[in-house]
Structures are given as structure tokens and as C-alpha cells.
């Protein structure tokens, strides 16, 4: 089974039905994960970032955040990656990006040795992890 880590924006675009913003490859992976034929790992930092985006009215979800997040994590093709000390330490050394969420998300993919689903050019150009788009 294929396994990937996701950045925040692809998850938002997929779950909000904005599939045209995703590449066809990424859309197929999300569809496969939601059908339990692939696994997408969501770093805790992604949920934290989404909660802040909701709080600041940048995005909306249909249910209260915690209900939405819990339902997503309960899916069989989705897994949650904890924000552990090794991730924080790895993120500390990733100075290519000023965004602490992105540094933590990249650190998660790096430590898990998994490709990262992202369209972020700064992450892609840093070549710290394999990017899938």
C-alpha cells in the first residue's frame, strides 16, 4: 500500500471539494486513501494549522473543528502523526523555511522517510524530502 504524508493545503483542498486545485496524481492518492487503498499520514501540525485557519475565518469546515478532525482521523486510509520530540528537534534544524508548521510537516515526512504531498515551492526547492505532486 502506498503511504504519503500530506501538507495542509492539499488536505484542505481535498476535503473542501476543491479537487481542481490538486494534480491528478494527488487526487488519485486522496481518493485511494479515502477508499482504504492508500494511507495518508497527517502530521499533528496540519490539524493545528487548520484550527488556526478556521479561528481566523480563512477557511470553514461543516462541523465543529474537533468533530471534523476526529471523523477524518477515524477513516481507515488516514493516520495521525504525533508531534513528538524527535519531530520538533528535526524541525529545529530545518532552517530553509520560516513557517514553523511547514518545518514540522517536513520534519515528519523526513523522519518517517515518506514522500510529502505538497505544492509548496519552498519545500520542493529545498530538496529535504521527496515531494509528490
LUMMIBA-233875 format. One line per field, with one value per residue (C-alpha): z, x, y. Coordinates in Angstrom, 3 decimals. Last residue first. Example, Ala and Ser with C-alpha at 12.3 -4.5 7.8 and 13.67 -1.06 7.14 Angstrom:
2
Z	[7.140_7.800]
X	[13.670_12.300]
Y	[-1.060_-4.500]
//
This chain:
133
Z	[-6.701_-4.518_-2.881_-1.724_1.356_2.062_-1.572_-0.514_-3.880_-3.160_0.320_-0.983_-3.950_-1.782_-3.931_-1.301_-0.772_1.154_0.318_3.259_5.243_8.527_9.938_6.736_6.385_9.995_9.640_6.516_8.468_11.380_9.107_7.293_10.568_11.846_8.742_8.266_5.819_4.889_8.552_9.072_12.208_14.666_12.609_13.353_17.088_16.998_15.126_17.572_20.477_19.263_17.391_16.714_13.205_12.584_10.122_7.255_4.981_7.669_8.399_12.101_11.657_9.365_11.715_14.628_12.643_11.626_15.139_16.660_14.159_14.729_11.660_8.056_7.812_7.021_5.874_6.477_9.290_11.794_14.029_10.988_9.807_13.370_13.550_10.132_11.366_14.428_12.284_9.936_12.899_14.087_10.923_8.651_7.271_4.080_3.509_0.264_-0.801_2.079_-0.233_1.313_0.835_-2.826_-3.473_-1.772_-3.893_-7.120_-6.361_-5.815_-9.200_-10.953_-9.501_-6.889_-7.297_-9.372_-6.335_-4.418_-2.625_0.840_1.994_-0.989_-0.953_2.804_2.706_-0.209_1.632_4.942_3.810_3.495_4.398_1.990_2.062_-0.911_0.000]
X	[2.639_4.763_7.800_10.726_12.189_14.884_15.009_14.806_13.211_10.128_9.646_9.965_7.743_4.834_2.655_2.710_2.199_5.297_7.076_7.866_11.058_9.091_11.681_11.715_7.926_7.522_10.315_8.611_5.370_7.239_9.106_5.872_4.111_7.035_6.950_10.375_11.594_15.107_16.150_15.260_17.327_14.551_12.146_14.281_14.205_10.433_9.920_12.156_10.241_6.918_4.130_2.081_1.448_-2.240_-3.336_-5.833_-6.841_-9.015_-11.034_-11.248_-8.700_-11.110_-14.046_-11.933_-10.810_-14.359_-15.721_-12.826_-13.282_-17.025_-18.829_-19.037_-15.496_-14.586_-11.384_-9.602_-12.002_-9.166_-10.260_-10.691_-7.141_-5.924_-7.614_-6.168_-2.646_-3.109_-4.516_-1.537_0.860_-0.438_1.057_-1.476_-0.380_-2.137_-2.520_-3.568_-6.340_-8.684_-11.268_-10.499_-6.827_-7.384_-9.308_-6.512_-3.896_-5.883_-6.300_-2.555_-1.786_-4.432_-2.826_-4.910_-6.525_-9.324_-10.257_-11.662_-14.143_-13.446_-11.815_-9.457_-8.449_-7.923_-5.851_-3.775_-3.194_-2.003_0.877_0.317_2.494_2.346_1.944_1.329_0.000]
Y	[16.425_14.205_15.760_13.649_15.297_17.898_19.034_22.716_23.566_21.458_22.924_26.481_25.614_24.458_22.173_19.459_15.735_14.687_11.445_9.172_8.567_8.755_11.157_13.205_13.300_14.478_17.045_18.425_18.896_20.489_22.913_23.725_24.495_26.565_28.791_30.380_27.754_26.631_26.460_22.825_22.128_22.955_20.847_17.773_18.544_19.094_15.821_13.941_15.496_14.141_15.921_12.824_11.535_10.851_8.174_8.209_5.338_3.708_6.851_7.708_10.513_12.362_11.949_13.210_16.273_17.262_16.728_18.711_21.552_21.978_20.686_21.901_23.235_26.832_28.506_31.821_32.758_33.395_30.504_28.260_28.996_28.425_25.010_24.154_24.941_22.740_19.945_20.159_20.336_16.961_15.467_13.756_10.399_9.382_5.659_4.009_1.609_2.461_4.137_7.559_6.752_5.855_9.080_11.040_9.262_9.754_13.478_13.760_12.222_14.344_17.465_19.206_22.633_21.078_18.971_21.917_19.647_21.067_17.813_17.710_21.375_21.417_18.233_19.532_22.841_21.389_19.181_15.469_12.486_9.546_5.765_3.448_0.000]
//
